[in-house]
Amino acid sequence: MNTTEVIRAENLTKIFKTRESEIVALKNINLSVKDGEFLCIVGPSGCGKTTLLRIFAGLEKQTLGKVYLRVKNTEKPLTAMVFQGDSVFPWMKVTENVEYGLRMRGVPTRERREIALKYLKLMGLEKFAGYYPHQLSGGMKQRINVARAFASDPEILLMDEPFGALDEQNRLILQQELLRIWEGSGKTTVFITHSIDEALLLGDRIIVMTAQPGRIKAILEVGMARPRDMLSIKSSPPFVQLYREIWELLREEVLKARDIKLKK
Ligand SMILES: Nc1ncnc2c1ncn2[C@@H]1O[C@H](COP(=O)(O)OP(=O)(O)OP(=O)(O)O)[C@@H](O)[C@H]1O
């Protein structure tokens, strides 16, 4: 691994064995994620995106190949994951949810409360610190998840379609908020999405995956200046050109994935 890399995958293959069959979820993935990079992954349903993220998070073991993650600071968690939908603890108040990772690490109460409040503020949730999740909307709960991930201060943020379940307006607001806190943090981030718009707004690079078995079909540099916002980039020529390029790559794979599903 060279000094600019934080994640490196070499010939990564994942095969799930079920009673009836074997599913090759990922095949020969070679990729590296640079320090501070925002990497987006798009691909058709079932192409192994979540599996790849789970391998990076140590929640799943690859069948073949190697994964290296650079540990810079052993006191911090290596990764934090944000999933689609809400994964907040319903019995904990908003602040307690955000503090959770810090509490697990034994960070003293006052310090962890300060950190939690900082991220609640950044996510526009400070007024709701004492509320329980059931008193909040879906978008607000997803904000808690994002605040919790940043508060636990991992080396690497892994986000699996975190805004996939939100309506368009809430998604736009959260994307912008995520960008704002990410830009201030410089955290290496791997972000899965089905939305080309979202990948272009957020990513430094975009990986397009093939239909199952998931392989890397293309890696594209986004190259648009930051800070970005959806309104101004959407009509810019690089956005339009990259959108078209990605959709052409993806379209073929989405159709293949549909055929795979029909045959099952
Ligand atoms: N624990 C498991 N056991 C068996 N098969 C699995 C398991 N986890 C995932 N798979 C299979 O591996 C393939 C890849 O799944 P994965 O969830 O990684 O895809 P994905 O690209 O994230 O899909 P989506 O976009 O729909 O969320 C799928 O065919 C899935 O059914």
The ligand as an SDF file (V2000), in Angstrom:
LIG
                    3D

 31 33  0  0  0  0  0  0  0  0999 V2000
  -25.5980  -13.4390    3.2720 N   0  0  0  0  0  0  0  0  0  0  0  0
  -25.8540  -13.7260    1.9900 C   0  0  0  0  0  0  0  0  0  0  0  0
  -26.1040  -15.0090    1.6240 N   0  0  0  0  0  0  0  0  0  0  0  0
  -26.3510  -15.3210    0.3260 C   0  0  0  0  0  0  0  0  0  0  0  0
  -26.3650  -14.4330   -0.6830 N   0  0  0  0  0  0  0  0  0  0  0  0
  -26.1150  -13.1600   -0.3660 C   0  0  0  0  0  0  0  0  0  0  0  0
  -25.8540  -12.7310    0.9700 C   0  0  0  0  0  0  0  0  0  0  0  0
  -25.6370  -11.3850    0.9610 N   0  0  0  0  0  0  0  0  0  0  0  0
  -25.7600  -10.9920   -0.3180 C   0  0  0  0  0  0  0  0  0  0  0  0
  -26.0430  -12.0460   -1.1170 N   0  0  0  0  0  0  0  0  0  0  0  0
  -26.2140  -12.0070   -2.5760 C   0  0  0  0  0  0  0  0  0  0  0  0
  -25.0610  -11.3820   -3.1430 O   0  0  0  0  0  0  0  0  0  0  0  0
  -25.4380  -10.5350   -4.2140 C   0  0  0  0  0  0  0  0  0  0  0  0
  -24.9560   -9.1210   -3.9290 C   0  0  0  0  0  0  0  0  0  0  0  0
  -25.7220   -8.5720   -2.8660 O   0  0  0  0  0  0  0  0  0  0  0  0
  -25.5290   -7.0810   -2.3470 P   0  0  0  0  0  0  0  0  0  0  0  0
  -26.5490   -6.8500   -1.2880 O   0  0  0  0  0  0  0  0  0  0  0  0
  -24.1140   -6.8730   -1.9960 O   0  0  0  0  0  0  0  0  0  0  0  0
  -25.9050   -6.2390   -3.6610 O   0  0  0  0  0  0  0  0  0  0  0  0
  -26.1840   -4.6860   -3.8360 P   0  0  0  0  0  0  0  0  0  0  0  0
  -25.4740   -4.2630   -5.0480 O   0  0  0  0  0  0  0  0  0  0  0  0
  -25.8650   -3.9720   -2.5700 O   0  0  0  0  0  0  0  0  0  0  0  0
  -27.7600   -4.6650   -4.0870 O   0  0  0  0  0  0  0  0  0  0  0  0
  -28.8450   -3.4890   -3.8650 P   0  0  0  0  0  0  0  0  0  0  0  0
  -28.4260   -2.3650   -4.7770 O   0  0  0  0  0  0  0  0  0  0  0  0
  -30.1330   -4.1040   -4.3110 O   0  0  0  0  0  0  0  0  0  0  0  0
  -28.8150   -3.1240   -2.4220 O   0  0  0  0  0  0  0  0  0  0  0  0
  -26.9520  -10.6530   -4.3440 C   0  0  0  0  0  0  0  0  0  0  0  0
  -27.2490  -11.6040   -5.3360 O   0  0  0  0  0  0  0  0  0  0  0  0
  -27.3920  -11.1460   -2.9990 C   0  0  0  0  0  0  0  0  0  0  0  0
  -28.5780  -11.9110   -3.1020 O   0  0  0  0  0  0  0  0  0  0  0  0
  1  2  1  0
  2  3  1  0
  2  7  2  0
  3  4  2  0
  4  5  1  0
  5  6  2  0
  6  7  1  0
  6 10  1  0
  7  8  1  0
  8  9  2  0
  9 10  1  0
 10 11  1  0
 11 12  1  0
 11 30  1  0
 12 13  1  0
 13 14  1  0
 13 28  1  0
 14 15  1  0
 15 16  1  0
 16 17  2  0
 16 18  1  0
 16 19  1  0
 19 20  1  0
 20 21  2  0
 20 22  1  0
 20 23  1  0
 23 24  1  0
 24 25  2  0
 24 26  1  0
 24 27  1  0
 28 29  1  0
 28 30  1  0
 30 31  1  0
M  END
$$$$
